[in-house]
Amino acid sequence: MMGDNVGDSDERPWGTWEVLAMGDGYKVKRIRVKPQSRLSYQTHEHRGEHWVVASGYATCVVEGSTVTAGVGECIDIPVGVPHRIGNAQDEELVIIEVMRGSYVGEDDIIRLEDDFGRADA
């Protein structure tokens, strides 16, 4: 499956992602979010996520609340919690995402809201 190997990457309407590392129960990705863009508001059934801001400034939504983070700051997303990464700035946002859980495949995603017409709910 696409995204289940180190080096896999994909271009999305909001930016790009690339798998940097993976192993039993974890996957690490670099997520690049275009200026004034955001990912879908989503949940995962089998994994939690830990985001570290590498560059830029994140304006994210976690369970309905806005959470902000600058370079070096982290946001933790428990399994099943609705969330979205957002970039309200005029420069690219780069996040290192560590997924951890019993399953970290790309198909473990339920989109609740999406700016690009991809919502599942």
C-alpha positions as CSV (number, residue, x, y, z in Angstrom):
1,M,0.0,0.0,0.0
2,M,1.2,3.5,-0.8
3,G,2.8,5.2,2.2
4,D,3.8,2.0,3.9
5,N,7.5,2.1,3.0
6,V,10.3,4.4,3.9
7,G,10.7,7.0,1.1
8,D,7.1,6.8,0.0
9,S,5.6,10.3,-0.5
10,D,2.4,11.8,-1.9
11,E,1.3,15.2,-3.1
12,R,-2.1,16.4,-1.6
13,P,-4.1,19.6,-2.3
14,W,-2.7,21.1,1.0
15,G,0.9,20.1,0.5
16,T,3.0,16.9,0.7
17,W,4.1,14.1,3.0
18,E,7.0,11.7,3.0
19,V,7.6,8.6,5.1
20,L,11.0,9.0,6.9
21,A,11.1,5.9,9.1
22,M,8.9,3.1,10.2
23,G,8.9,-0.1,12.3
24,D,6.7,-2.3,14.4
25,G,3.9,0.0,15.8
26,Y,5.3,3.3,14.5
27,K,5.8,5.5,11.4
28,V,7.5,8.9,11.1
29,K,6.5,11.3,8.3
30,R,7.5,14.8,7.2
31,I,4.4,16.8,6.4
32,R,4.7,20.1,4.4
33,V,1.6,22.3,4.5
34,K,1.3,25.1,2.0
35,P,0.6,28.7,3.3
36,Q,-3.0,29.3,4.2
37,S,-3.9,25.7,3.9
38,R,-5.0,22.8,6.2
39,L,-5.5,19.1,6.2
40,S,-8.9,17.5,6.7
41,Y,-10.5,17.3,10.2
42,Q,-10.1,13.6,10.9
43,T,-9.8,10.8,13.3
44,H,-7.9,7.5,13.4
45,E,-9.1,4.2,14.9
46,H,-5.8,2.5,15.5
47,R,-3.1,5.2,16.0
48,G,-2.2,8.3,17.9
49,E,0.0,11.0,16.5
50,H,2.7,13.3,18.0
51,W,3.5,16.4,15.9
52,V,6.7,18.4,16.2
53,V,6.9,21.7,14.4
54,A,10.2,21.8,12.4
55,S,9.6,25.1,10.7
56,G,6.7,27.6,10.4
57,Y,3.8,28.0,12.8
58,A,1.0,25.5,13.3
59,T,-2.6,26.5,14.0
60,C,-4.3,23.2,14.6
61,V,-7.7,22.0,15.8
62,V,-7.7,19.2,18.4
63,E,-11.1,18.0,19.5
64,G,-12.7,21.3,18.5
65,S,-10.2,23.6,20.3
66,T,-7.5,25.6,18.5
67,V,-4.0,24.7,19.5
68,T,-0.9,26.6,18.3
69,A,2.7,25.6,18.1
70,G,5.9,27.2,16.9
71,V,9.3,25.7,16.0
72,G,10.3,23.0,18.5
73,E,6.9,22.8,20.1
74,C,4.8,19.6,20.1
75,I,1.1,18.6,19.9
76,D,0.0,15.2,21.0
77,I,-3.1,13.5,19.5
78,P,-4.5,10.5,21.3
79,V,-6.2,7.6,19.4
80,G,-9.7,8.5,18.2
81,V,-9.4,12.3,18.9
82,P,-10.6,14.5,16.0
83,H,-7.8,16.8,14.7
84,R,-6.4,18.8,11.8
85,I,-3.1,20.4,11.0
86,G,-3.5,24.0,9.8
87,N,-1.1,26.7,8.4
88,A,-2.6,30.2,8.7
89,Q,0.8,31.8,7.9
90,D,2.3,33.0,4.6
91,E,5.2,30.6,4.8
92,E,5.4,26.8,4.5
93,L,4.7,24.8,7.7
94,V,6.8,21.6,8.2
95,I,5.8,19.1,10.8
96,I,7.5,15.8,11.8
97,E,4.7,13.4,12.7
98,V,5.2,10.3,14.7
99,M,2.4,7.8,14.4
100,R,2.1,5.1,17.0
101,G,-0.4,2.3,17.4
102,S,-1.4,-1.2,16.5
103,Y,-1.9,-0.1,12.8
104,V,-0.3,2.9,11.1
105,G,-1.5,2.3,7.5
106,E,-2.6,5.3,5.3
107,D,-6.1,3.9,5.1
108,D,-6.8,4.4,8.9
109,I,-8.4,7.8,8.4
110,I,-12.0,9.0,8.8
111,R,-12.4,12.5,7.4
112,L,-15.0,14.5,9.3
113,E,-14.6,17.8,7.3
114,D,-12.4,18.6,4.3
115,D,-11.7,21.7,2.3
116,F,-11.2,19.6,-0.8
117,G,-14.4,17.6,-0.9
118,R,-12.9,14.4,0.6
119,A,-15.0,14.1,3.8
120,D,-16.2,10.6,4.7
121,A,-18.7,11.7,7.4
